[in-house]
Amino acid sequence: MLTGSVRLVNDESNSKAENALALHLIKIARLDGYLGRASDPPPGNTVMWRGLSRLTDIAPGAMVGGEFVGN
């Protein structure tokens, strides 16, 4: 089980009152390279699909890597 905190995308939120779902969707989109600038539209289906596929590729490696650290 992965017990530590793995940081794949920087957390730029300053207030806890932000919409948590929107925050996490942006984090997934940023795995694909979405920059989230003020002039950028919201991430579309293709960006979200690529971000989710990258996340599913990273997750097993992080779980396996977490088991070997410190032994």
N, C-alpha and C positions, 0 to 999 in steps of 0.2 A: 504494500500500500504506500502511496506517495504521501509523505507527511509534511515535507517542506514546501515552501512557496516557490513556484517556478514562474519567472516573469518573462513572458514572450513579447508582450506589448506594454509600453509605458502607460501608466495610469495618470492621465492629465486632469482628472476631475478634482475640483477643490471643495465642492459642496456635496454633502450626503443627500441632499434633497433632489438631486437630478434623477431623471427617469432611469432606473437601473437597467431595464431591458434595452433601451436605446444605447446606453453606454456600452453594454456587452456586445451589441450588434456592431457597433463601430470598431470595437477591439477585434472581432472576428474579421471584419472587412480589412482592417489594417494588416492582417497576416498576408493578404494578397497584394498589399502595396497601396491601398486607399489612403490618401493623405488627409482628407477631412478639412481642407482649407475652407475659408468662408465662402468662396465662390463656387465650390464643388457641390454638385447635386448629391442627394443621399445615395448610398451604395445600392446598386441594382442586384438583380438575381445572379448574374454571372460572377460579380465580385464576391457575393456572399457564398456562392457555391465553391469558388476557388479557395476562399478563406477557410471554409469548413473542411474541405478536403486536405488542406495543409494542416489544420488542427488535428484531424484524425491520423495524419502521418506522424505528427510530433508526439501525441499522447502516449502511444506504446513505448517509444524510446525514452520518454521522461519517466515512465513507470519502471522500466527495466534499469535505467541509470540510477534511479533513486535507491534501488535495492543494493547496488554494489558500492555505493559511496560510504566510506567510513569502516569498511570491513578489513 
